[in-house]
Amino acid sequence: MPRARSRPSSRTTPAAPDAAAHNTRFRRRILVVTGSRAEFGLLHPVMSAIADHRTLELLVAVAGSHLVPASPGATPTWRDVAAAGFAIHARVAMQRPGRSAAERSRLDDARAVARGVEGFARTIQLLSPHCVLVLGDRIEAFAAASAAAIIGVPLAHIHGGDRAEGIADESLRHAITRLAHVHFPASSQSADRIIRSGEPPSSVHLVGSPGIDHLASMPIMPDAQAGPMGPPRVVSLLHPAGLTPREETETARAMIRAIDQANLGPALALAPNLDPGREAIDALIRKRCGSNTRDSTRWFYRSHLPRADFVGVLKRLALPASPTDARRGVLIGNSSAGLIEAGALGVPVVNIGPRQAGRERTPNVIDVPDAETEAIAKALRSAAALPPKRLAPTTAFGTGAAGIAIARILAETPIMPRSARDPINPAMLRKRMTF
């Protein structure tokens, strides 16, 4: 996977760059905000393209769950950003360290947003970006978008216009769209929603999902690496869905029992994200992975897989089990990876519950709306036996060139200055809805 060229900078203390003093060619400074491991996986190709563009300068702020270890002793995921070759220019603390996901509530998340707005305001003041770029609907993106919009810095938004209801997800995503000046939707449906909501069509650029970028260059995980994890025929990735603690627990328990009942082969369980409600899900998964003697299905646990390893495992699931068994492996849970990356790779998916409600579906996905063991087990067997036509790689979310397209548009959009002496265009910064 190509590594991005990082620009010299402090990784702990923001410092205002002076493009005119240090460069013979003026470069627009693009501040990319990343707040979670999954979101960074999508942003990586965009950051690489910005860093490699001759008229752009990449600035990186890590925030939120990147700075909070998933469990005591775990490595915080901001290190994935640094390991990928990106210099980190600012860190914006939001969630309180030392407070477990079980102890965090939505009130805690609201307070984290307040800390994030203040932290991003300070970061924007010190780094003086010409544009702030965010992705999706997480609270880190919302905090950065709020600070940028109020300060008066152009805001660009990736994956706007999607539908993914959750509890506050849909509201936050569309609120960011209202604040943004440049839009990079991942699908034609999302682009149409943004335009119908009143955003000027000239500001909406259909680029596809950056989650598709670089997939072709990531190798399938070899047997030697996959062996200690099964090798897996089922991969579970179940995140909190904004349900009650009891409902989150029932969903996780039903999924675990269904995987055992379907008996498709070894199961790899990946830890849920750091949203409120993760603790109960993670505890059940860890407990099952520690009791491999009671069932024929063997379970393996990983708190985190780097992006390339995760894609390498997905590519294994897309292959037949053996020359005499045409069944594929299955990704199960409620991650957007099941609808975007898995669709592009031809991986069968079982999507459980309401977390992805409203999001576009590709033919590789089987939905199970309720946490019922029998229904989930039936869906697992059906997914493993999906015909090749249902698993044909889809281009619904682009063809794998989103990062380069985003960098080019950021370099050309007239809302930002074209020289060190030009101000941000105040007329274009002032939004006016077209309806």
Secondary structure as GFF3:
##gff-version 3
##sequence-region A 1 435
A	DSSP	alpha_helix	19	22	.	.	.	ID=ss1
A	DSSP	beta_strand	28	34	.	.	.	ID=ss2
A	DSSP	alpha_helix	37	52	.	.	.	ID=ss3
A	DSSP	beta_strand	56	63	.	.	.	ID=ss4
A	DSSP	three_ten_helix	64	67	.	.	.	ID=ss5
A	DSSP	alpha_helix	78	83	.	.	.	ID=ss6
A	DSSP	beta_strand	90	92	.	.	.	ID=ss7
A	DSSP	alpha_helix	106	127	.	.	.	ID=ss8
A	DSSP	beta_strand	131	135	.	.	.	ID=ss9
A	DSSP	alpha_helix	139	151	.	.	.	ID=ss10
A	DSSP	beta_strand	155	158	.	.	.	ID=ss11
A	DSSP	alpha_helix	169	179	.	.	.	ID=ss12
A	DSSP	beta_strand	182	184	.	.	.	ID=ss13
A	DSSP	alpha_helix	188	196	.	.	.	ID=ss14
A	DSSP	three_ten_helix	201	203	.	.	.	ID=ss15
A	DSSP	three_ten_helix	210	212	.	.	.	ID=ss16
A	DSSP	alpha_helix	223	226	.	.	.	ID=ss17
A	DSSP	three_ten_helix	227	229	.	.	.	ID=ss18
A	DSSP	beta_strand	234	237	.	.	.	ID=ss19
A	DSSP	alpha_helix	245	262	.	.	.	ID=ss20
A	DSSP	beta_strand	267	270	.	.	.	ID=ss21
A	DSSP	alpha_helix	278	289	.	.	.	ID=ss22
A	DSSP	beta_strand	299	302	.	.	.	ID=ss23
A	DSSP	alpha_helix	307	317	.	.	.	ID=ss24
A	DSSP	beta_strand	320	322	.	.	.	ID=ss25
A	DSSP	beta_strand	325	328	.	.	.	ID=ss26
A	DSSP	beta_strand	330	333	.	.	.	ID=ss27
A	DSSP	three_ten_helix	336	338	.	.	.	ID=ss28
A	DSSP	alpha_helix	341	345	.	.	.	ID=ss29
A	DSSP	beta_strand	349	352	.	.	.	ID=ss30
A	DSSP	beta_strand	365	368	.	.	.	ID=ss31
A	DSSP	alpha_helix	373	384	.	.	.	ID=ss32
A	DSSP	three_ten_helix	388	391	.	.	.	ID=ss33
A	DSSP	alpha_helix	402	412	.	.	.	ID=ss34
A	DSSP	alpha_helix	426	429	.	.	.	ID=ss35
###
